Amino acid sequence: MSGDSSDRPAIDTIAALDTVTAALARSEVRAGQHEMASLVEAAIANERHLVVQAGTGTGKTLAYLVPALASGSTVVVATATKALQDQLATKDLPFLGEHLGIDFDWAVLKGRSNYVCLQRLSEMANPDQGALELDTMAVNTKAEIKKLADWSATTPTGDVAELDWTPTDNAWRAVSVGSDECPGAEQCPQGAGCFAEGARRAAKEADVVVVNTHLYGLHVASENAILPDHEVVIFDEAHVLEDIMSDTVGAEISPGRFIALSATIRKILDDPATTGDVASLAETLRDALSEHVGERLSSPLPDSIQEPLAHARMTLASANEELLAIDTTNEDAKQRKLRAQTMTGRSIQQLDIAIEGREGYVTFVSGSRDSPRLEVAPLDVGPTMDAAVWKQRTAILTSATIPSSLANRLGIATERVDVHDVGSPFDYESNSMLYCAIHLPNPNSPDFRAKANDELDALIRAAGGRTLALFTSYRAMDEAAEAMRGRLDNPILTQRDLPKTALVKAFADDDATCLFATAGLFQGVDVPGKTLSLVVIDRIPFPRPDDPLLSARREDLGRTAFSEIDIPRASMMLAQAAGRLIRSSTDTGVVAVMDPRLGTANYRWDIVKALPPMKRTRHRAEVEAFLRKITA
């Protein structure tokens, strides 16, 4: 364990960064990485928040980890994707531990449902209750539970990610508990050896804790009850921070909640009438919500929704009274009772939030007709973030693409934050080109799709395949794929054909193949080299005008909504899509945007300046010549 940071000698951050990067397989000095490291060092020293955009190839993880560790501060790093969390945990932090020359401890902390629950395994092994529970399960599920029980005796972490095989959902649910169900280590006979509690203890002692942003949001919503105290928080992939915080500091009620709750109650309460009543709430809620998917709801809620929620509230209160009346000396039974009470109480809390109609919140229905969700989200996450984060610790927010309105949308006062863009080490001006097909009609025109397909045909032929075509709707993707399959000899894959990993691999393995996808692949696709030489984007990816939460925020902002919400989000999404093209210093290619508004609208420069500094053209002949040259 590292000593008190006040005892540490002063460390030259840039020298330390150079020492670390010199140990990399492909060592190089990156000016942007140096600049970012200096900015992070100054932000921590001066206790000022920092928003820093660091383009692809900057090496931003080392640029924030090295100065953060050198400062001696306690740090939480929150990432939006599992891939980056795994990269930090399995590559970056172990690498720094070996080469940085600073004594530090680090830990990864996940939500409770990621860890096997020793108490649930104990109950499964109980010849009375465990046998009854196992009798209802399929043979393969029982075999997996036995395998997980054996693993629990040897694993140091109990983390499902440690497994070299993937258990079925049924098996893992049987041996784990969620945060809404767990009564806490103090009330559990297995609390001393609990893997989730062990991870929390390790996090409490660590200098750096890696979490996902969703867990950090739950920490904020719980009034800082989940994570250990920390002086610095680093939000990587910060462009999605507002959306994740909206999801976690509000409430969500889905039919599945009542199915899961009924199953939990059934493990301790042998009353088919009560458990049946709780389970039936799922269908009642589904029927009430399904007609309103995609809609914002009025406040107070319509009777057709308010009444089922009130009925659910009374049903759960009644079930809770029955749970309270259970008197048992059996330790396993006590734990099943506690879990049922905990989950029932937290479900009641969620219902109360929805029923009361909080001021400053918007209620809407998301999901699908078969699986709708009632969501209650804040119009403005700023006040919550200000109280729980900005006034309590120094924050570093970074991403390859940062919306221009990010700091304002998150409630960071202008006088308390510095905003910087350290660029990218890649030579975009020489190696890439941004093409706007300005001669095409407006995307809302009835003849746009046919003319855009003609354009797409010509560009793919010039590139010899090697194309990632991104669309803002499945319908547009399907129409374009069908048209190109009828015109071109190149294999055309779409997002419907394979799982994402297999899809990207099939594309990367064949130069002639083209991949057609929707917003799900605007980020997360990493295909360096000539296999990807052309990224085509069918239209500026403005958020849907009927999105219930964003429409409420637009109304709240009034005349500034377009510049504060729509332009920054569209710019960020377009920049994410364009970022698929240049993934290494030797990559070359074209980003082609079919939407003529990128070259004509009065807001065009707000979007263009968010993109990498590529050479720009409006002439397809110039693009075709460039593509033929780089793919020859």
N, C-alpha and C positions, 0 to 999 in steps of 0.2 A: 504494500500500500504506500502511496506517495505521502511524503510528509507535509506539514503545514506549508501552504504556498508562500507565507510571509518569510519562510526560512530559505526560499529558493534564491539562488543568484540570478541577476538579471540575464535574460536570454535575448540574443540578437535574432529576431524572428526571421529576417530574410536569410541570414547565414544558416539558420536551422532548416529553413525551407530548401535552400540550395543543397545542404547535406543530404536531406531526404530524397530530393528528386534525382540527385546524382546516383542513388542506389537503384533507380528504376531501370528497367531493361532498355528503354529508349529515352535516355536522359536528354533533356533540352531545357534551356532557360526560356521562360515565357513571361514577357513583360506584363501581360494582363494578370497572371497569377501573382507576380510580385506586387502589383498595384493593389489587388484584392486583399492579399495578406496584410499589407500595410494599413489598408482601410479598416480591416477587422481588428487589427491590433489597436488602432487609435480609438475605434468605437468602444471597445471593452475598457481601455484605459480611461476614457473620458465619460464613460457611462452614457453614451449617446446611441440611439438606435440607428441601424444601417440597413438600407435597401440597396442591394448591389446586383445588377444584371451581369452575368458572366457567360458569354457565348460558348458554344460547343468547342471543346479542345482547350479551354482555359485551365482545367485541372482545379475546379473550384473546391472539391472536397478537401484536398490538402491545403488549399489557400485559406480555408476557415479553420480546419482542425489544428494546424501548426500554431497559429497565433493564439487560438483558444487554449491549447494545452500549455503554451509558453506563459500565458498570463497567470496560470495557477488557479483559475476560476473553476467552480463547479459548473458543468455544462450539460444541457440536454440538447441532443440533436433530434429533430423531428422530421421524418421523411414521409412523403405522400404515397410512395410505392414500396412494395415489398422488395423489389429488385435493388433499389438503392439502400434500403435497410440491410439487406443481406451483403451488399458490397461493402458497406461500412463495417459490418460485424465480422465478415470472413476475410476481407482483404485490407482495407485502408487502416483500420485501427491496429490489427496485428502487425502490419508493415511498419507503422509508426512506432509501435512498441519495440520493434527490433532495431530501428535505424535513427529515431529522433534523439535518443540520449536523454530523455526525460522520463523519470519514474512516474507512471500513472496507471490507474486501474480503470477499466471500462466494463460496462454491462449493457445487455439488451433486455428491455422490459416490454412484454406484450400483454394483451388482455388475458384475463383468467382462462377463457375457453381454449387458449393455445396450450395449456398445460394439463397433463393427466392429473386427475383428482384421486388422491390416495384414499379418501373417505368413500368415494363411489366404488373404488375397487374393493375396499373392505366390505361394503354392503353386498357387492356381487358375490363375494366369497362366503357370505352368511348362508348357511344351509337352509334357513327358513325363507327369509325375504329374497335372497339372491336367487334361489332356485325358482321361485315364483316369477321373478322378473325375467330370468333367462329362458324360461319355458315359452315365453311369448315371442322369442327371437328366432330368426332363421339360423340354420346350422352354420353358414359361413360367418354370420355376425358373432355367434358364440366363439368360433375358432379365433376370430380376430381379437375379441376381448381377452381370451386366454393369452394370445400372443402379446397384447399390450400389457397385461399383468406381468408377464415374464420380463418384458422390457423395463417396466417401472422399477424392477429390483436392481437394474444395472445402470440406468441412465443417470447422469449427474444433474440434468436440467428438467427432465420431464416435458420438454418442449416438443410438440408434434413435428416441428421442422427438423429435428434430429433424426427422425426415422428415415430409413432408406427404402421404405414402401409407404403407400398411401392408404390409410384405413378408410373404410366406407363411412359416410356421414352417420349412419345408425350406430356403428361400433364406437366412433369417437364421442358421439353425444352421450352414450351410455357410461363413459368413463371420464367425463369432464363436466364442468359446470361453468355457466356464464356469470358475469359480475352481477346480473340481476337476481341470481339464485343463491350465490354464496353468502352465508351469514357471517363470514370472517373467521380468522384463525383463532381468536380468543374463545369462540364458542364451538370449536371443532376439536375432537380428540386427536385428529391427525394434523392439527395446526402447526406443531413443532417441526414436522417433516414435510410440510406442504411445499410443493414445487413452486407454485405461484408466489407464496410468501417468501420462499428462498430467493426468487428472482427480485422481489421487492427489497429484501435485505441487502442483496448484492448491489442493487441500484443505489441504495441509501449510502453505501460506503464508497461508491465509485466516483471518479473525477469526471467521467463522461458517461452519460446514459443515452442509448439510442432507442427511440420509440417511433411508432408511426404517428402521423399527425392526427389521426382519428382519436388515438388514446390521449394525446395532448388536449384535444377538444373536450374529451370526457373529464380530464383533470380540471380544465377551466370550469366546466359545468358543475363539477362537484365542489367548487370553491377551494381548489388546490389540495384535494384530499388524496390523490392517487400517486403522484410523483414526489420524489424527495425534493427538499428545498434546493434551489439552484440559482446561481448568480447570472448565468447567461443562457439564453435559448437561441438555437439556430434552426430556423425553418428553411430546410432545403425544399426545392420544388414549391416555392412560396406562392406561385401563381394560382394555386388551387386552395390557398389558405382560407379565403372568405367562404367558399362553398363548403369546405369541410367543417368549419366552425358553425355555419348555419345548421348543418346536419346534427351536430352534437350538443349544442346548447339549447336546442328546442325539445320537441317531443315527437315520437313516432309510434303510431298504433297500427298494427297489421293483424289480419285474421290469424296468421301463424302464431302470434303471441298467445292467443287463447288456447290453441291446440297444444302448444308446449306447456302452458301453465296447467292445463287439465292433466297432462301426463305426469307432471311433477306432483300435483295434489294426489293423484291416484296411487302414488307409491307409498302414501301414508294413510290416506282416508279411504276406507272401503265403503263408499257411498255412491253407487252408480248415478243416483239422482243428482247429487251435487256436481260430480265430475262431468256428467252429461250436460248439465246446465252451463258449465263453464265452456265446454267444448262447443256447444251450440252457438255461443256468442260469435264464433268465427264466421259461421254462415250468415248470421244476422248482420254482422258488420260488413261482410263482403257484399251482401245484397244492397245495403244502404250506401256504400261507397262506389260501387261499380259504375253507376250512371254518371258519376262526377269526376272520373279520371281525367287529369289534365286541367281541372278547374280550380280557381280560387274560391273559397267559401266565404259567405257573409259572416259578420259578427253582430249579434249572436248567431250560432250555427243554425241552419235550417232544421225544422222539427224532425224531418226524415232522418237526420243524422244525430241531432241532439238527444232524441228519445232513445235510440239504441245505445248511445254512450252512457246515458243515465241508467238504463237497465243493466248494462254491463257493470257499472259502478256498484249498484245494489247487489248484483249477483256475487261479485267478488267480496263485498263486505260480509255477505252472508257466509260465503265459503271460509272467510278468515275467522269468523266466530266459531265455526265448526273446528277449524284447525286449533284455535286457542283452547278449546275444550278437551283436546286430546291429552290424556294423562298417561305417561309411560315412563318406565325406568330403564328401558332398553336403549343403549347409547345410539345404535344405528337408527332406531325409530325416532329418537330425539332429533338426529341430524336431518332425517327426511322431513320432519315437521318444520324445523327451522328453515330449510331451503324453500319449502312450500310457502311458509309465511313471508319470507323475504321476497320471493318472486311475486306473490300476491300483492304485498304492500307497494312494491315498485310499479306494478301494473296499475294500481289505484292512483299512484302519483301521476303517471302519464295521462290517465283518463281525466284527472282533475285539471291538469294543464289545458287539455283540449276543451273541457266543458266550460271553464271559467272565462275563456277568451281574453287572454292577456293583452293589455295595451302595448302597441309597438311590435306586435307579432302578427304574422299572416298565416292563415290556415288553408291548406290545399290538399288535393288528392293526387298522389303520384302512383307509379307502377302501371299495371295493366288491369283490364276488367276482371280477369281471373285471379289476380293477386294485387288488389289495390292497397295503398297505404295512406293513412291520414297523417299529415305532417304539420307541425306547428313550428315555424321558424321565425327568427327575429328579422325585422325589416332592416335593421342596422346592427351588425355585430360589433361595431366600434366601441360603444360604452362598456360592453362585457369584457372585451379584450383590453380596454384601457385600465379597467379596475383590476383584472386578474393577471395581466401580463405587462403592459407598457409602463405602469407605475411601480412595478415590483422588481423588474430585472432588465438587463440590457438584452435587446433582441437583434439578431442578424437575420435578414430575410434575403434569400438568394434563389436564382433560377436562371436558366438560359434565356428565358423570355419573361419579362416583368411587365404587367399591365401598367400603363402610365398613371392610373388612378389608384394603384394598390394601397399606398400609405394612407391616403384619404379614406378609402373604403373601409380600411381596418381600424380607423380611429386614431392613428398616430399623429399627434400634433406636429405641425410643420416645423416649429422651432426645436423639436426634440429628435429630429431624424435627418440623416444625410442620405442622399440618393445619388448613386453612381452607376455608370456603365463602363466596365473594363474591356469591352469588346471581345474579340476572338483572335487567336493567333493565325487563323486561316486567311489566305489571300483570296478573298471573295471576288475582288475586282478583276483579277486575272483568270481565276478558275471557274467562275460561275456567271450566269446571266439570268436576269429577271425579265420575263416577257409578258406583257399585257396585250391580249388580243383586243385592242381597242375598237376594231372594225366590227366586232360581233354586236348583235342587238342586246338590249337589257335582259338579264336573266329571267325576268318575268314575262318577256315577250313569248308568244306561242311558237315562234320559229327559232328560238335560241338553241334548243336542244339539238335540232338537226344540224345547224351551222356549227355548233360546238363540236359535234361528232366529226364533221369534215375536218375541223382544225386538229382534233385529237388524232385522227387517221394520219394526217400529214406529219405530225410531230413524231408519232410512234415509228413511222417508216424511216424518218431521218435518224432516229436514235437506234434503229435496229432492235426494237423491243426495249428492254432495260427501263421500263416505265412504271412508276408508282402513280396511279391516278386516284385522286381523293375527291370524294363527293359529299355534299352536305345532306344527302338523303339516300336511302336504299333504293328508292324508285329511280333516281337519276343514275345511280351506279348500275342497276340492272339493265336499264335502257341502253346505256353506253356500252356495257359488256356485250349485250346481244348484237348491237350494231357492229362493234369491232370484230366479233367472231365471224360475222358474215363478210367482212372486208379483208381481214388480215390472216396471214398464215401463222402469226405468232400465237403461242399459247396464252390464253387469257384466264387468269385466276381471279376469283372474287372472294370477298370476305365470307361468303356463304359456304365456300367449298371445303375448308379445313379449319381446325383450331388455329389460333393465332401463331403459336410457335412453329407448327408444321407448315403453315401458310408462308410465313416469312422465309423459312428454310428452303421451301420449294422455289420461291422467287429468287432467292440469293444463289441457288445452285445452277441457274440457267439464264444466260445473258438474253436469250430471245424472249423470255417470259415477261408478261406484264401483269401487274397486280392492281386490281380495282378494289377500293375500300371506302369506308365511311369515316365519320369522326373518331371512331374507336382507334384508328391507326394514324391519326394526325400526330400522335406522339408514340414513343416506345418502339419505333422501327429503326433498327441500326444495321444498315447494309453498306459498309464502305466498299469502295472500288467501282469498277466499270459496270457491274451488274445493275446499279442504280445510277442512271445518267440523266433521267428526266422525271421531275415531279410536276404533275398537272393538278391544278385545283380548280374545280368547276365554277365556284363563285365565292365571293367574300363570305366567310362563315359567321355572319351575324347571328346572335342568339335569337331563338324563336320569339316573335312578338307576343305570343299567347302564353309564354312560360308563366305560370301563376305567381311564383315568387318574384321573378324579375319584373313582371308587369306591376306588381304592388310597389316594388322599389322605384320603378319609373314614375309612378303616380306620386310617390312621396317626394321625389327629387324635382319633379316638374320639368321646366325648360332645359335644365342641364343634364337630364337623364341620358340623352343620346351620347353626349360627350363623356359622361362619367361611367356609363354602363356598357352601351352597345359598341362604341368605337374601341375602348380598351380590350373588351372581350374578343371582338372580331380580330383586332390586331394581334393579340396573343395567340389565338388559334391559327391564324395565317402564318405567323412566325414559327409556331411549332411545326406546322406542315412543311414549311420551307426548310426547316432545320433537318428534315430527313435526308436532304441532298448531300451536303458536305459533312462527312463524318471523320475525315482525316485530312492531313495537309496535302495529300496528293489527289484527293477527289476532285472531279470536275463535273459540270453539268448545268442544266437549265431548270429553273422554276417557271412554269407557264401558268398564268392565271387567266381563265377564260372570261372573267367578269370585267367588262369595259369600264365599270365604275372606278376601278383602281387607277385608271388613267384620266378620268373626266370629272369625278365627283369633287365637291369643294372640300371634303374631308380626306381626300386621297393621301395627302402628305402625312397626316396623322397615322395612317396605316403603313405607308411606305417606310417611314423612318423607324418603324419597329422591326423591319426586316433586316437581314444581314446586308452589308453594303455591296451588293452585286452590281455588275454593269447592267444598265437598263436599256431595253429596246421595245419598240412597237412594231417591228418589222419581222414577219415570220421567215422571210428568206434569210435574214441574218442569223436567226435561231437555227434554221435547218443546216446552214453551212457550219455553224459552231458545233452542232451535234454530230455531224458527219466527221468533222475533224477529230473530235475527242474520242469517238468510238471506233475510229479506223484501226 
